[in-house]
Each structure stands twice: as structure tokens, then as C-alpha cells.
Amino acid sequence: MSTNINHENLPDTGELEKLANQFFKAVPGDFLEQLKAQQSQPDLPKPDNLLQQSFAPDESLLNITPQANTYEYAKLPKSVAGSGVSPSAINQGSVVNLQNPQTSFDDPDFKASNAPAANGGFPFGTGLPVQPPNIGFSYLQQPDIPVNNVPETLPVGEQFTSVPSNLFQLPYQQEQPFEAELRALLTHSNGAGISPQIPFAGLPSVNESSFYFLNNEVAKPSVNPVQKDKKVGLSQIITPPFDVNLVRRDFPILQEYVNGKQLIWLDNAATTQKPKQVIDRISYFYEHENSNIHRAAHELAARATDAYEGARKKVQEFLNAGSVNEIVFVRGATEAINLVAKSWGEQNLHAGDEIIVSNLEHHANIVPWQQLAAKKGLKIKVIPVDDDGQILLDEYTKLLGPKTKLVSFTQVSNALGTVTPAAQIVHLAHLAGAKVLVDGAQSVSHMRVDVRALNADWFVFSGHKVFGPTGIGVLYGKEALLNETQPWQGGGNMIVDVTFEHTQYHNAPSRFEAGTGNIADAVGLGAAIDYVSRLGMDAIAQYEHYLLEYATGLLKEVPGIRLIGTAPDKASVLSFVLAGYKTEEVGAELNKEGIAVRSGHHCAQPILRRFGVESTVRPSLAFYNTCAEIDVLVNTLHRLAR
């Protein structure tokens, strides 16, 4: 920054710093760590405008005494329709009392030590603010206002008026006593200025404008220099974190009540909930497009065919497949694995050949191969895992040999959450001359998948695991390999010509889609892919990793708990047992609090027995879950442990 700064016609910088402190009092707690880190930086020359000011929180405003039934003093940098709140220029510094709009920080009778604080609290002394499941601290978005209604520039001269008294009321206040540990929070910086607990420090750019993010270019929450005299929009000031409360509004079922408590859905590894966009798309299909596809000249057949094949194109792009011909619609990952076993496996495997699977597999990636092995005299070998649940690559290489014809393994364990070294496993198998199938049922909802980079011969997943409908899934296969494989089912839609003496089949994908398919749900799957693609798989992965780290740290503090599966590289799946309780008893107690988890063997008995248990309790997280929901889970487990 240049030291030759023209200060003419600018407000006093000390006053600007005060106003900036007041503004950042309204920003969620995650930013405080970064601001503290900025505070520790060497002094720089004074800036020539507000946005170049090195913002640092006034700690006298942060160490606040809690009071019952009060709300934070906050500055809201956007309009709230229907609430009486209007935007105000940041550099005006008018800060409103959410309970009494007539009181502001500018009031000479106001003292920071008397400022009331929100009652959300910091659970278990972590210094992390509670994130409520349905109403949040979002400083970018208030209820019922789309992000694209945020003014690009902040008008000058408008004053705040009254705010509904319940605007920032937090759920679970009675269960989360407020602990003002902000000084401890401010000491958690990692030295680089960014806390490792902040999701989206280093958020990558996305290609298209997303409904949920105002700025797709800035890599981390920061204050950015702008040209003098240029009007500045909110998106140029700070890059927002993942706003989970915006996302939650798209999922109607999350407003459901169970046993008098708002639903907390932590059973995402079993199935994910569906956004309104998917529900509406399926409804629209039946209202306006319903027809069988292909082979008809009428309008509805054209609409249905366009929608169905359009969904196939979306899946191709989602997986980065080379062609739409490599995407086969099936009922789910289970059917896809059975398709490969009963078509390619039946044709190409012979007595004495070997199939390798891992100890992490779901039953759907064990039983079809056992059936084939029993029928054809094949041998199945198993890749072992270590005590953390990680694949032992050295042991895997010892299993490979000239008789290895197929390696079939999961990219993410449904029982433990372990992320396997998929690319290495595929590469080693190909060096041995084997084909490879990757079960992506648990990976597609948590991470970006590139089948061409992975180079697997087949990749399978289920739509309902990635926020789409049940009864629809995908088999990806290399096009030449699919065309060399005889179909496992016969009927209409998969043939070129039929006589009583001979049938000629279509090439892929039609040869594997006999009969009338699940057209509407394929279209719904396309809508689900649109949804997660707009959020951004990288953004989803980062937020879920943040939730996983948060949950793991708190669960470790529960007396008598044993976590099963502690690999460093995990998706957002947790498995545990609690001393003194059967897993179904824990599940039943959590259900009383409205918490849905899976209790049982998760169709993965071999891996659980590797750890000496028959069943576990399995909370599994998705991008619509919150820290507050995790707090309720952990509070309940603490109560049981006591």
C-alpha cells in the first residue's frame, strides 16, 4: 500500500475504526479469529478509505455480560422486506438495538459493558458459536429474502428502523447456557490469520453465479482494497461463509416435528432429504411431460424424452464422463453392481479367477460377487484395514496377481466414513491387468468425482444418496466396455431389431435399459445434480469437513464413548458405541429428541466385526446440518453417559 495517501475530504480515521468495530460486532463469531490475527499484524500506513482500514474488533465491545431474554446490538448491512429494516451505508455507523431501535452505540449514555448479548452460547467451552438449525446469524440474508435482492451498492443516508423482536431468537436456548469466552476464542488463530475451524477459508471460485454465494472470486473472508471514490458493494467487503440457513429453507422436511422436537436429520448415509427444487421438478414432469420416451411423434413424448436424456447429460457432466453413452440409468448402486456381475462377470470370469474387494464394503458390493463366485468357481480376496479403518495398500499389492480379474471397492465407507485411496487402487489393479468397479454411493454427495481422472472401468451411485429420488441410480462404464458386454435383461427399448430367430441390441446405454424406465425420477435426479452443482461440490466438501471436525471433537468428550473408524481422511460419517447401552437404546433416546440416526450393522457387518462390534450408532452429516444440531446430539449423549 502506498504511503502517499491523500486524506482530503475524508472522515477522521479513528472514527472510521470505531464504526468498523461496531459493524463487525454483527458478524458471526467465525470472523473474530481472523480479525484478531489481523490485529496482530505490523502497523501499516493509514488508508485512504474505509475498506482499506485494517479492521480490528474493539474487545471492550466483545466481552459482554449475558442477560436473559435480550438480543445483540447489531448492524444489519441489508434490507429485510416487511420487517421495517432498511439498508444503511457502512461508513455511517448507525447501530441499532434490536430490542430498542432508539438506542444505538452512538448514544452517549450507552456503555459497551451494558450491551446485551444473544443467548446462543458457546457449547462445552469450545468458543464456537451455536449455529441454529433454522434461524441463523446470517448478516447477508434475512428470512424470505433471496440473495439476489441484496443491493449491489449500499445506499447512503438511510437509517435503521424497528426489527421484529424474535428475528434472532435461537432454538435450544434453554439447553445452551451462554458462555462469554471470546477472549479464548480470539487466541485460537493459527498464526496465518485464518482459523482451521473456519469453513471456507480458501473457498475456490465457481464457474456460474450461485444462489447461495454473493462473491465467487475472493478466496477468503477479507477486507479488500478498492479504488478511491468507487461505489462499493457488500460482496466486495467480505466473502460470506456457507450460509446453511439459506440452504435449509429448500428442504421442507427439515421443518417437520418428531416427538414435539424439530427434526434433526443425521441419517444421511442411509438416505438424504430432497430439496423443493427436486420435489417440484418431479411434480412438473407428471403435470406437464408425462409420457413414455422415444419412438413417438406426439408432443408429450418429445418433452419426456428431452427431460430424460437431459438428465443423462447432467449426470455425464457431473461425473465428467466422456460421453452420454457411458451413463446407464438403473434403480440404484445395488442394481448397478448386480448388472456388472451378471453381464460382464458372467461373460468374462472363469473358474480359478480372483476378485478383490476391501474389508470396508457394503453388502451390495460383497453378495453379488459371492453369488458369482459360487456359480463359477471364483476366489474372493479381501484388502485388510488398519485400526483406524484405512486401506493397507501394501497388503493390497500382495493380493494382486495374474489371476486377478476384477477389483471392486468403495470410494467412501458407509459404516466408517473412510475415504479410500481410490486412484491408487485403480492404477495398481490396471497394472495387474484387472478391471475395476468403484462404488461411489457414499462419495458423490460429499466430494467432486471425476471418472476420467479416476480411470475406473465402472462407477456406480444411487440418486437418493445425493438428494435425489429413490429408485433411480447410475452405472457409469467405459463406452467400449459397455458395448462389448451382453445385456442382462431383455425387452423393449433395448433392441434394434427382433425376429423369432435373432435379436440385435442397441449400443450402450439403451442395451441396459430394457422396458419402461423410471423416467420421472431420472428427471428428478437431474434436478438434484443441478442443485448440488450450484452449491458447488468443493464448497459442500469444505463445510461438511468443518461439521465433521466439530462433531468429532465434541463426541470424544462424552464419557464411555468409543469412536469406530478414525482415519485422517474421512467423509462426514461417524460411528460409535456408548458403554452401558445397546446401540438401539441410544437410537431410541436420540429419537425422543427428534434426532434421526442409524443404529445397527449398516449392511456392513464384516467391517464392524473387524473392530469387535456387531452394530454402531451412526450419525452422518450433510450440508444442511448445523453445529447446533450436533450440540443437541452431544448434549443427549452426555445425559445418557451420566
NORBELFEN-V550265 format. One record per backbone hydrogen bond with DSSP energy under -1.0 kcal/mol. CO is the residue of the C=O (numbers start at 1). NH is the residue of the N-H. Records with the same first field share a line. If there is no record, write none. Layout:
CO=NH ; NH
This chain:
3=5
7=10
12=16
13=17
14=18
15=19
16=20
17=21
18=22
19=23
20=24
23=26
28=31
29=32
31=35
32=36
33=37
34=38
35=39
36=40
38=41
49=52
50=53
53=55
58=61
59=63
62=64
74=96
80=83
85=80
89=92
96=74
100=103
103=97
104=107
107=110
111=114
112=115
121=130
122=125
123=126
131=628
142=145
146=149
147=150
164=167
166=169
172=175 ; 176
179=181
181=185
182=186
184=187
185=188
195=198
198=201
200=203
219=202 ; 203
227=230
232=154
233=236
234=237 ; 238
242=244
243=247
244=248
247=250
248=251
250=276
251=254
252=255
253=256
256=263
258=261
261=258
264=596
266=620
267=271
275=279
276=280
277=281
278=282
279=283
280=284
281=285
282=286
283=287
284=288
285=289 ; 290
298=302
299=303
300=304
301=305
302=306
303=307
304=308
305=309
306=310
307=311
308=312
309=313
310=314
311=315
312=316
313=317
314=318
315=319
316=321
319=451
323=326
324=327
326=477
328=475
330=473
332=336
333=337
334=338
335=339
336=340
337=341
338=342
339=343
340=345
343=347
344=348
345=349
350=353
353=379
354=405 ; 406
355=381
356=408
357=383
358=361
362=365
363=366 ; 367
366=370
367=371
368=372
369=373
370=374
371=375
372=376
373=377 ; 378
377=352
379=355
381=357
383=359
384=392
386=389
390=386
391=393
392=396
393=397
394=398
396=399 ; 400
401=404
403=354
405=435
406=356
407=437
409=439
411=420
413=417
417=571
418=413
420=422
421=425
422=426
423=427
424=428
425=429
426=430
427=431
428=432
429=434
430=433
435=407
436=457 ; 458
437=409
438=460
439=411
440=444
443=446 ; 447
450=454
451=455
457=478
458=438
459=476
460=440
461=474
462=465
463=466 ; 468
464=272
472=463
473=330
474=461
475=328
476=459
478=482
479=483
480=484
482=485
492=515
494=506
497=504
502=499
504=496 ; 497
507=511
509=512
510=513
517=519
518=522
519=523
520=524
521=525
522=526
523=527
524=528
525=529
526=530
527=531
528=532
529=533
530=534
531=535
532=536
536=540
537=541
538=542
539=543
540=544
541=545
542=546
543=547
544=548
545=549
546=550
547=551
548=552
549=553
550=554
551=555
552=556
554=557
555=558
558=561
560=579
562=577
569=419
571=573
572=621
575=564
576=617
577=562
578=581
582=586
583=587
584=588
585=589
586=590
587=591
588=592
590=593 ; 595
591=594
594=264
596=266
598=618
600=616
601=604
603=363
604=608
605=609
606=610
608=611 ; 613
609=612
616=600
617=576
618=598
619=574
620=268
622=625
626=630
627=631
628=632
629=633
630=634
631=635
632=636
633=637
634=638
635=639
636=640
637=641
638=642
